[in-house]
């Protein structure tokens, strides 16, 4: 079953930041899609909750160099 999580992300300044976060999230098994928006400071992730947990998604965003509120 897919779910959507929206994270408030700090530190994204440009399209390159958006691409970085999106690529890292979509590389994860269980992530269907990810859309980052640096102007709105959020990332929307559609994922399979049976394959991956929200904490794992947050960890990837943080590992990419950004903050999650």
Backbone as XML, in Angstrom:
<?xml version="1.0"?>
<chain id="A" units="angstrom">
  <residue number="1" name="UNK">
    <atom name="N" x="0.849" y="-1.181" z="0.000"/>
    <atom name="CA" x="0.000" y="0.000" z="0.000"/>
    <atom name="C" x="0.893" y="1.242" z="0.000"/>
  </residue>
  <residue number="2" name="UNK">
    <atom name="N" x="0.649" y="2.144" z="-0.929"/>
    <atom name="CA" x="1.472" y="3.347" z="-0.986"/>
    <atom name="C" x="0.893" y="4.440" z="-0.103"/>
  </residue>
  <residue number="3" name="UNK">
    <atom name="N" x="1.812" y="5.232" z="0.418"/>
    <atom name="CA" x="1.473" y="6.388" z="1.236"/>
    <atom name="C" x="2.269" y="7.571" z="0.722"/>
  </residue>
  <residue number="4" name="UNK">
    <atom name="N" x="1.833" y="8.759" z="1.101"/>
    <atom name="CA" x="2.577" y="9.963" z="0.753"/>
    <atom name="C" x="2.966" y="10.687" z="2.031"/>
  </residue>
  <residue number="5" name="UNK">
    <atom name="N" x="4.235" y="11.061" z="2.103"/>
    <atom name="CA" x="4.735" y="11.841" z="3.230"/>
    <atom name="C" x="5.284" y="13.149" z="2.688"/>
  </residue>
  <residue number="6" name="UNK">
    <atom name="N" x="5.010" y="14.236" z="3.398"/>
    <atom name="CA" x="5.543" y="15.538" z="3.017"/>
    <atom name="C" x="6.446" y="16.014" z="4.143"/>
  </residue>
  <residue number="7" name="UNK">
    <atom name="N" x="7.707" y="16.279" z="3.795"/>
    <atom name="CA" x="8.699" y="16.713" z="4.764"/>
    <atom name="C" x="9.027" y="18.182" z="4.549"/>
  </residue>
  <residue number="8" name="UNK">
    <atom name="N" x="9.162" y="18.927" z="5.629"/>
    <atom name="CA" x="9.704" y="20.278" z="5.554"/>
    <atom name="C" x="11.208" y="20.126" z="5.626"/>
  </residue>
  <residue number="9" name="UNK">
    <atom name="N" x="11.887" y="20.586" z="4.578"/>
    <atom name="CA" x="13.331" y="20.381" z="4.449"/>
    <atom name="C" x="14.038" y="21.733" z="4.426"/>
  </residue>
  <residue number="10" name="UNK">
    <atom name="N" x="15.067" y="21.857" z="5.240"/>
    <atom name="CA" x="15.843" y="23.095" z="5.280"/>
    <atom name="C" x="17.156" y="22.898" z="4.540"/>
  </residue>
  <residue number="11" name="UNK">
    <atom name="N" x="17.642" y="23.978" z="3.959"/>
    <atom name="CA" x="18.949" y="23.949" z="3.312"/>
    <atom name="C" x="18.921" y="23.788" z="1.808"/>
  </residue>
  <residue number="12" name="UNK">
    <atom name="N" x="17.778" y="23.516" z="1.220"/>
    <atom name="CA" x="17.696" y="23.423" z="-0.241"/>
    <atom name="C" x="17.660" y="24.842" z="-0.800"/>
  </residue>
  <residue number="13" name="UNK">
    <atom name="N" x="18.589" y="25.131" z="-1.709"/>
    <atom name="CA" x="18.700" y="26.491" z="-2.241"/>
    <atom name="C" x="18.447" y="26.600" z="-3.747"/>
  </residue>
  <residue number="14" name="UNK">
    <atom name="N" x="18.532" y="25.452" z="-4.463"/>
    <atom name="CA" x="18.477" y="25.537" z="-5.920"/>
    <atom name="C" x="17.961" y="24.227" z="-6.527"/>
  </residue>
  <residue number="15" name="UNK">
    <atom name="N" x="17.886" y="24.229" z="-7.831"/>
    <atom name="CA" x="17.449" y="23.031" z="-8.544"/>
    <atom name="C" x="18.391" y="21.858" z="-8.350"/>
  </residue>
  <residue number="16" name="UNK">
    <atom name="N" x="19.671" y="22.145" z="-8.187"/>
    <atom name="CA" x="20.632" y="21.080" z="-7.928"/>
    <atom name="C" x="20.347" y="20.382" z="-6.609"/>
  </residue>
  <residue number="17" name="UNK">
    <atom name="N" x="19.964" y="21.165" z="-5.608"/>
    <atom name="CA" x="19.585" y="20.593" z="-4.309"/>
    <atom name="C" x="18.347" y="19.712" z="-4.467"/>
  </residue>
  <residue number="18" name="UNK">
    <atom name="N" x="17.376" y="20.208" z="-5.214"/>
    <atom name="CA" x="16.158" y="19.434" z="-5.462"/>
    <atom name="C" x="16.496" y="18.104" z="-6.136"/>
  </residue>
  <residue number="19" name="UNK">
    <atom name="N" x="17.349" y="18.162" z="-7.160"/>
    <atom name="CA" x="17.734" y="16.947" z="-7.877"/>
    <atom name="C" x="18.476" y="15.973" z="-6.974"/>
  </residue>
  <residue number="20" name="UNK">
    <atom name="N" x="19.355" y="16.489" z="-6.136"/>
    <atom name="CA" x="20.126" y="15.650" z="-5.218"/>
    <atom name="C" x="19.198" y="14.853" z="-4.302"/>
  </residue>
  <residue number="21" name="UNK">
    <atom name="N" x="18.263" y="15.536" z="-3.673"/>
    <atom name="CA" x="17.333" y="14.873" z="-2.758"/>
    <atom name="C" x="16.447" y="13.882" z="-3.514"/>
  </residue>
  <residue number="22" name="UNK">
    <atom name="N" x="15.933" y="14.306" z="-4.645"/>
    <atom name="CA" x="15.049" y="13.449" z="-5.436"/>
    <atom name="C" x="15.760" y="12.172" z="-5.879"/>
  </residue>
  <residue number="23" name="UNK">
    <atom name="N" x="16.977" y="12.303" z="-6.379"/>
    <atom name="CA" x="17.726" y="11.134" z="-6.851"/>
    <atom name="C" x="18.016" y="10.155" z="-5.720"/>
  </residue>
  <residue number="24" name="UNK">
    <atom name="N" x="18.406" y="10.681" z="-4.563"/>
    <atom name="CA" x="18.730" y="9.801" z="-3.434"/>
    <atom name="C" x="17.486" y="9.067" z="-2.928"/>
  </residue>
  <residue number="25" name="UNK">
    <atom name="N" x="16.357" y="9.758" z="-2.889"/>
    <atom name="CA" x="15.129" y="9.120" z="-2.416"/>
    <atom name="C" x="14.606" y="8.090" z="-3.415"/>
  </residue>
  <residue number="26" name="UNK">
    <atom name="N" x="14.596" y="8.434" z="-4.691"/>
    <atom name="CA" x="14.031" y="7.514" z="-5.679"/>
    <atom name="C" x="14.915" y="6.285" z="-5.893"/>
  </residue>
  <residue number="27" name="UNK">
    <atom name="N" x="16.156" y="6.336" z="-5.442"/>
    <atom name="CA" x="17.048" y="5.179" z="-5.537"/>
    <atom name="C" x="16.699" y="4.108" z="-4.498"/>
  </residue>
  <residue number="28" name="UNK">
    <atom name="N" x="15.901" y="4.469" z="-3.499"/>
    <atom name="CA" x="15.544" y="3.536" z="-2.430"/>
    <atom name="C" x="14.463" y="2.558" z="-2.885"/>
  </residue>
  <residue number="29" name="UNK">
    <atom name="N" x="14.634" y="1.302" z="-2.497"/>
    <atom name="CA" x="13.613" y="0.300" z="-2.764"/>
    <atom name="C" x="12.370" y="0.655" z="-1.947"/>
  </residue>
  <residue number="30" name="UNK">
    <atom name="N" x="11.255" y="0.782" z="-2.611"/>
    <atom name="CA" x="10.011" y="1.116" z="-1.930"/>
    <atom name="C" x="9.535" y="2.531" z="-2.194"/>
  </residue>
  <residue number="31" name="UNK">
    <atom name="N" x="10.420" y="3.382" z="-2.739"/>
    <atom name="CA" x="10.005" y="4.747" z="-3.072"/>
    <atom name="C" x="9.472" y="4.749" z="-4.494"/>
  </residue>
  <residue number="32" name="UNK">
    <atom name="N" x="8.234" y="5.206" z="-4.635"/>
    <atom name="CA" x="7.576" y="5.269" z="-5.942"/>
    <atom name="C" x="7.958" y="6.558" z="-6.658"/>
  </residue>
  <residue number="33" name="UNK">
    <atom name="N" x="7.904" y="7.676" z="-5.927"/>
    <atom name="CA" x="8.269" y="8.968" z="-6.505"/>
    <atom name="C" x="8.648" y="9.939" z="-5.404"/>
  </residue>
  <residue number="34" name="UNK">
    <atom name="N" x="9.407" y="10.957" z="-5.792"/>
    <atom name="CA" x="9.787" y="12.021" z="-4.865"/>
    <atom name="C" x="9.844" y="13.324" z="-5.646"/>
  </residue>
  <residue number="35" name="UNK">
    <atom name="N" x="9.292" y="14.377" z="-5.046"/>
    <atom name="CA" x="9.314" y="15.699" z="-5.666"/>
    <atom name="C" x="9.792" y="16.689" z="-4.620"/>
  </residue>
  <residue number="36" name="UNK">
    <atom name="N" x="10.889" y="17.376" z="-4.925"/>
    <atom name="CA" x="11.450" y="18.370" z="-4.017"/>
    <atom name="C" x="11.165" y="19.761" z="-4.566"/>
  </residue>
  <residue number="37" name="UNK">
    <atom name="N" x="10.896" y="20.707" z="-3.671"/>
    <atom name="CA" x="10.618" y="22.089" z="-4.050"/>
    <atom name="C" x="11.388" y="23.000" z="-3.102"/>
  </residue>
  <residue number="38" name="UNK">
    <atom name="N" x="12.488" y="23.599" z="-3.602"/>
    <atom name="CA" x="13.314" y="24.435" z="-2.739"/>
    <atom name="C" x="12.630" y="25.749" z="-2.370"/>
  </residue>
  <residue number="39" name="UNK">
    <atom name="N" x="11.735" y="26.234" z="-3.210"/>
    <atom name="CA" x="11.033" y="27.488" z="-2.899"/>
    <atom name="C" x="10.049" y="27.304" z="-1.758"/>
  </residue>
  <residue number="40" name="UNK">
    <atom name="N" x="9.425" y="26.142" z="-1.695"/>
    <atom name="CA" x="8.453" y="25.844" z="-0.641"/>
    <atom name="C" x="9.084" y="25.094" z="0.532"/>
  </residue>
  <residue number="41" name="UNK">
    <atom name="N" x="10.355" y="24.730" z="0.378"/>
    <atom name="CA" x="11.086" y="23.985" z="1.417"/>
    <atom name="C" x="10.395" y="22.686" z="1.806"/>
  </residue>
  <residue number="42" name="UNK">
    <atom name="N" x="9.926" y="21.945" z="0.816"/>
    <atom name="CA" x="9.341" y="20.652" z="1.149"/>
    <atom name="C" x="9.678" y="19.588" z="0.104"/>
  </residue>
  <residue number="43" name="UNK">
    <atom name="N" x="9.574" y="18.359" z="0.570"/>
    <atom name="CA" x="9.760" y="17.202" z="-0.288"/>
    <atom name="C" x="8.563" y="16.289" z="-0.078"/>
  </residue>
  <residue number="44" name="UNK">
    <atom name="N" x="7.929" y="15.899" z="-1.168"/>
    <atom name="CA" x="6.801" y="14.978" z="-1.132"/>
    <atom name="C" x="7.287" y="13.628" z="-1.648"/>
  </residue>
  <residue number="45" name="UNK">
    <atom name="N" x="7.033" y="12.585" z="-0.862"/>
    <atom name="CA" x="7.511" y="11.249" z="-1.222"/>
    <atom name="C" x="6.355" y="10.262" z="-1.201"/>
  </residue>
  <residue number="46" name="UNK">
    <atom name="N" x="6.153" y="9.581" z="-2.316"/>
    <atom name="CA" x="5.186" y="8.486" z="-2.372"/>
    <atom name="C" x="5.979" y="7.197" z="-2.211"/>
  </residue>
  <residue number="47" name="UNK">
    <atom name="N" x="5.579" y="6.371" z="-1.243"/>
    <atom name="CA" x="6.360" y="5.178" z="-0.929"/>
    <atom name="C" x="5.475" y="4.020" z="-0.502"/>
  </residue>
  <residue number="48" name="UNK">
    <atom name="N" x="6.051" y="2.828" z="-0.577"/>
    <atom name="CA" x="5.378" y="1.608" z="-0.137"/>
    <atom name="C" x="5.757" y="1.382" z="1.318"/>
  </residue>
  <residue number="49" name="UNK">
    <atom name="N" x="4.795" y="1.556" z="2.207"/>
    <atom name="CA" x="5.038" y="1.462" z="3.650"/>
    <atom name="C" x="5.409" y="0.051" z="4.096"/>
  </residue>
  <residue number="50" name="UNK">
    <atom name="N" x="5.184" y="-0.931" z="3.249"/>
    <atom name="CA" x="5.579" y="-2.300" z="3.582"/>
    <atom name="C" x="7.058" y="-2.550" z="3.288"/>
  </residue>
  <residue number="51" name="UNK">
    <atom name="N" x="7.676" y="-1.666" z="2.501"/>
    <atom name="CA" x="9.077" y="-1.841" z="2.122"/>
    <atom name="C" x="10.019" y="-0.860" z="2.817"/>
  </residue>
  <residue number="52" name="UNK">
    <atom name="N" x="9.520" y="0.313" z="3.178"/>
    <atom name="CA" x="10.381" y="1.344" z="3.747"/>
    <atom name="C" x="9.592" y="2.177" z="4.751"/>
  </residue>
  <residue number="53" name="UNK">
    <atom name="N" x="10.293" y="2.700" z="5.752"/>
    <atom name="CA" x="9.638" y="3.486" z="6.799"/>
    <atom name="C" x="9.971" y="4.969" z="6.651"/>
  </residue>
  <residue number="54" name="UNK">
    <atom name="N" x="9.132" y="5.808" z="7.232"/>
    <atom name="CA" x="9.324" y="7.257" z="7.166"/>
    <atom name="C" x="10.685" y="7.652" z="7.739"/>
  </residue>
  <residue number="55" name="UNK">
    <atom name="N" x="11.111" y="7.013" z="8.814"/>
    <atom name="CA" x="12.411" y="7.332" z="9.410"/>
    <atom name="C" x="13.549" y="7.119" z="8.414"/>
  </residue>
  <residue number="56" name="UNK">
    <atom name="N" x="13.431" y="6.099" z="7.586"/>
    <atom name="CA" x="14.454" y="5.832" z="6.568"/>
    <atom name="C" x="14.503" y="6.961" z="5.543"/>
  </residue>
  <residue number="57" name="UNK">
    <atom name="N" x="13.340" y="7.481" z="5.185"/>
    <atom name="CA" x="13.282" y="8.590" z="4.232"/>
    <atom name="C" x="13.942" y="9.828" z="4.826"/>
  </residue>
  <residue number="58" name="UNK">
    <atom name="N" x="13.635" y="10.121" z="6.084"/>
    <atom name="CA" x="14.250" y="11.261" z="6.770"/>
    <atom name="C" x="15.764" y="11.103" z="6.821"/>
  </residue>
  <residue number="59" name="UNK">
    <atom name="N" x="16.228" y="9.902" z="7.130"/>
    <atom name="CA" x="17.672" y="9.649" z="7.217"/>
    <atom name="C" x="18.373" y="9.942" z="5.907"/>
  </residue>
  <residue number="60" name="UNK">
    <atom name="N" x="17.755" y="9.598" z="4.790"/>
    <atom name="CA" x="18.362" y="9.842" z="3.477"/>
    <atom name="C" x="18.428" y="11.340" z="3.187"/>
  </residue>
  <residue number="61" name="UNK">
    <atom name="N" x="17.398" y="12.072" z="3.541"/>
    <atom name="CA" x="17.403" y="13.526" z="3.341"/>
    <atom name="C" x="18.520" y="14.166" z="4.168"/>
  </residue>
  <residue number="62" name="UNK">
    <atom name="N" x="18.653" y="13.729" z="5.409"/>
    <atom name="CA" x="19.693" y="14.267" z="6.285"/>
    <atom name="C" x="21.077" y="13.884" z="5.761"/>
  </residue>
  <residue number="63" name="UNK">
    <atom name="N" x="21.238" y="12.638" z="5.322"/>
    <atom name="CA" x="22.523" y="12.183" z="4.784"/>
    <atom name="C" x="22.910" y="12.967" z="3.523"/>
  </residue>
  <residue number="64" name="UNK">
    <atom name="N" x="21.922" y="13.490" z="2.807"/>
    <atom name="CA" x="22.185" y="14.290" z="1.603"/>
    <atom name="C" x="22.627" y="15.708" z="1.976"/>
  </residue>
  <residue number="65" name="UNK">
    <atom name="N" x="22.618" y="16.041" z="3.274"/>
    <atom name="CA" x="23.105" y="17.342" z="3.718"/>
    <atom name="C" x="22.043" y="18.360" z="4.049"/>
  </residue>
  <residue number="66" name="UNK">
    <atom name="N" x="20.810" y="17.919" z="4.209"/>
    <atom name="CA" x="19.715" y="18.842" z="4.488"/>
    <atom name="C" x="19.071" y="18.527" z="5.829"/>
  </residue>
  <residue number="67" name="UNK">
    <atom name="N" x="18.328" y="19.481" z="6.349"/>
    <atom name="CA" x="17.638" y="19.290" z="7.608"/>
    <atom name="C" x="16.180" y="18.928" z="7.383"/>
  </residue>
  <residue number="68" name="UNK">
    <atom name="N" x="15.609" y="18.212" z="8.337"/>
    <atom name="CA" x="14.197" y="17.843" z="8.281"/>
    <atom name="C" x="13.533" y="18.366" z="9.545"/>
  </residue>
  <residue number="69" name="UNK">
    <atom name="N" x="12.462" y="19.134" z="9.372"/>
    <atom name="CA" x="11.739" y="19.677" z="10.534"/>
    <atom name="C" x="10.454" y="18.920" z="10.750"/>
  </residue>
</chain>
